[in-house]
Amino acid sequence: MKDLWNWENCKEKIRSLRGRLGFPNTSILKFLGYSLHLEDGKIYDNIRKTFFPPDSPKCRNLPNIYHILSIYAKANTTRETSKLVTSKQLSGGKYCYVAVERAKLSIQKTFGSKPDMLWKAAKLLGGFKIKFSYGDCSVKIYPLPLIPIIIILTGEDTEFPASVELFFDESISNYLDLEQAGILTEITTERLRDACEALEKRLVL
């Protein structure tokens, strides 16, 4: 994947996102606390305060980021349906289901004992709290401008471990296939962990 999803192969598609699909008409694409510079593909991590040049091994998600943005660039704008679906409800969602289960476990481990930290971390990524009929903390995050992910966390207590539910808007199928939905979910989860770590180390306010 690293050889295929690099800046040289993906730059034209990614540059086409300027002014499209929810991105403003600027030379920088901002998403999940990243700033991707369209001139050269360099990515600045606004949470870790670090620049990653293209193909740097320090940026674990770089090929996946180029991959997701390239596929997203092929879509046409579709309105959110407000119909929430799980990975199991997406047609043929075996890989997506596995990836989402990994993401849920990561959220459970990171935030299960501190549910309030989830919305603080989500806020760093442009997310916000939402009200749900259950759970201790519910957030909505847009890892890409037109693709929301909803996370509902019930914190652990003396009797039960933490639990996590994760939903997509049904419109996600217009933008990404199931494998890519899984990849995007795991990227989002990793960024939530990065945000939590930065908050706990007081690297951000």
Secondary structure, DSSP 8 states (H G I E B T S, - for coil): -TTTSSHHHHHHHHHTTTTSTT--SSSEEEETTEEEETTT--EEETTTTEEE-TT-TT-TTHHHHHHHHHHHTT---------EE-GGGSTT-HHHHHHHHHHHHHHHHHHTT-HHHHHHHHHHTT-EE---SS-SEEEEEEEETTEEEEEEEE---SSS--EEEEEEEGGGGGT--HHHHHHHHHHHHHHHHHHHHHHHTTS--
